[in-house]
């Protein structure tokens, strides 16, 4: 009887150790980094050119930040690499909340790059929403004041 109790305790301890030491490398994730800053939550006050990247392992994430644009348009570029699934979406709204850009890149299809000039909007503080959904791969995007 004593040996059975001891065996149960040993099995319990081994189970706990196995659960705690499980490798989390296969957990899904997605991250967005803007001008070298990993966006943990929504972040504001970006000025000047935006140089950003995103990466994922099948995860999803959405991040919003504000950006000061002194002009009425913005130049944009986005590219995904090593991507076989998921989507990248960028939504940009001007200082009055009007959507001036809403573009998506789907993984595993062409084109894997988008770029151009946003629609004309009102200068000031613009809102940028980045959404990666079931994203597996890497990518980057940039924004700069337009003409």
C-alpha positions as CSV (number, residue, x, y, z in Angstrom):
1,X,0.0,0.0,0.0
2,X,2.8,2.3,0.9
3,X,4.6,1.6,-2.4
4,X,1.4,2.4,-4.3
5,X,1.1,5.8,-2.7
6,X,4.8,6.5,-3.4
7,X,4.3,5.5,-7.0
8,X,1.3,7.8,-7.3
9,X,3.4,10.7,-6.0
10,X,6.3,10.0,-8.3
11,X,3.9,9.8,-11.3
12,X,2.3,13.1,-10.3
13,X,5.7,14.8,-10.0
14,X,6.8,13.5,-13.4
15,X,3.6,14.7,-14.9
16,X,4.0,18.2,-13.5
17,X,7.6,18.4,-14.7
18,X,6.5,17.3,-18.2
19,X,3.8,19.9,-18.4
20,X,6.0,22.7,-17.1
21,X,8.9,21.9,-19.4
22,X,6.9,21.6,-22.6
23,X,8.4,23.4,-25.5
24,X,6.3,26.4,-26.6
25,X,8.1,26.8,-30.0
26,X,5.1,25.5,-31.9
27,X,2.6,27.9,-30.3
28,X,1.0,30.3,-32.7
29,X,2.0,33.9,-32.6
30,X,2.1,37.1,-34.6
31,X,4.0,40.3,-33.9
32,X,4.1,43.8,-35.4
33,X,7.2,46.1,-35.0
34,X,7.1,49.8,-36.0
35,X,10.4,51.9,-36.2
36,X,12.1,49.3,-34.0
37,X,9.4,49.2,-31.4
38,X,7.5,46.0,-30.8
39,X,3.9,46.9,-30.5
40,X,2.5,45.2,-27.4
41,X,-0.6,47.3,-27.3
42,X,-1.8,50.2,-29.4
43,X,0.9,52.9,-29.5
44,X,0.8,56.5,-30.6
45,X,3.0,59.4,-31.6
46,X,5.0,58.2,-34.6
47,X,6.4,61.0,-36.7
48,X,8.3,60.9,-39.9
49,X,8.7,57.8,-42.0
50,X,7.3,54.5,-40.8
51,X,9.4,51.5,-41.3
52,X,7.7,48.4,-39.9
53,X,7.8,44.6,-40.0
54,X,5.6,41.7,-38.9
55,X,6.1,38.0,-38.4
56,X,3.9,35.1,-37.5
57,X,3.8,31.4,-36.9
58,X,0.1,30.9,-37.8
59,X,-1.1,33.5,-35.3
60,X,-3.3,36.6,-35.5
61,X,-2.7,40.1,-34.2
62,X,-4.1,43.5,-34.7
63,X,-2.3,46.7,-33.8
64,X,-3.3,50.3,-34.2
65,X,-1.0,53.4,-33.9
66,X,-1.3,57.0,-34.8
67,X,1.0,58.8,-37.2
68,X,1.5,62.5,-37.9
69,X,1.2,63.2,-41.6
70,X,1.6,66.9,-42.6
71,X,0.4,66.2,-46.1
72,X,-2.9,65.0,-47.7
73,X,-1.6,61.7,-49.0
74,X,0.9,59.0,-48.0
75,X,3.2,56.7,-50.0
76,X,3.0,53.1,-48.9
77,X,4.6,49.8,-49.6
78,X,4.1,46.3,-48.2
79,X,5.7,43.0,-48.9
80,X,5.4,39.5,-47.5
81,X,8.1,36.8,-47.7
82,X,8.3,33.1,-46.9
83,X,4.5,33.1,-46.5
84,X,2.3,30.2,-47.3
85,X,-0.9,31.2,-45.5
86,X,-2.7,34.0,-43.8
87,X,-3.3,37.6,-44.6
88,X,-1.8,41.0,-44.0
89,X,-4.1,44.0,-44.0
90,X,-3.3,47.7,-43.6
91,X,-6.1,50.3,-43.0
92,X,-5.1,54.0,-42.9
93,X,-7.5,56.7,-41.9
94,X,-6.9,60.5,-42.1
95,X,-7.3,63.0,-39.3
96,X,-11.1,63.1,-39.8
97,X,-11.5,59.3,-39.7
98,X,-11.9,58.9,-43.5
99,X,-10.4,55.7,-44.8
100,X,-7.7,56.6,-47.3
101,X,-6.2,53.1,-47.7
102,X,-7.5,49.6,-47.1
103,X,-5.4,46.9,-48.8
104,X,-4.8,43.2,-48.1
105,X,-2.1,40.8,-49.2
106,X,-3.1,37.1,-49.1
107,X,-0.4,34.5,-48.4
108,X,0.4,31.9,-51.0
109,X,-0.9,34.1,-53.9
110,X,0.4,36.8,-56.1
111,X,0.9,39.7,-55.8
112,X,2.9,39.4,-52.6
113,X,3.7,43.2,-52.8
114,X,1.5,46.3,-52.7
115,X,2.4,49.9,-53.0
116,X,1.3,53.3,-54.2
117,X,-0.3,56.5,-52.9
118,X,-3.3,56.6,-50.6
119,X,-6.4,58.5,-51.5
120,X,-6.3,62.2,-50.6
121,X,-7.3,63.0,-47.0
122,X,-7.0,65.6,-44.4
123,X,-3.5,66.2,-43.0
124,X,-2.8,65.8,-39.2
125,X,-2.9,62.7,-37.0
126,X,-3.7,59.6,-39.0
127,X,-4.6,56.2,-37.7
128,X,-2.9,53.1,-39.0
129,X,-4.4,49.7,-38.3
130,X,-2.3,46.6,-39.0
131,X,-4.0,43.2,-39.0
132,X,-2.3,39.8,-39.5
133,X,-4.6,36.8,-39.6
134,X,-3.5,33.2,-39.4
135,X,-0.2,34.6,-40.6
136,X,2.8,32.3,-41.3
137,X,5.8,34.2,-42.5
138,X,7.5,37.6,-42.5
139,X,6.8,40.9,-44.1
140,X,7.4,44.6,-44.0
141,X,5.6,47.8,-44.7
142,X,6.4,51.5,-44.9
143,X,4.6,54.8,-44.9
144,X,5.9,58.2,-45.7
145,X,4.2,61.6,-46.3
146,X,2.9,61.8,-49.9
147,X,3.0,64.6,-52.4
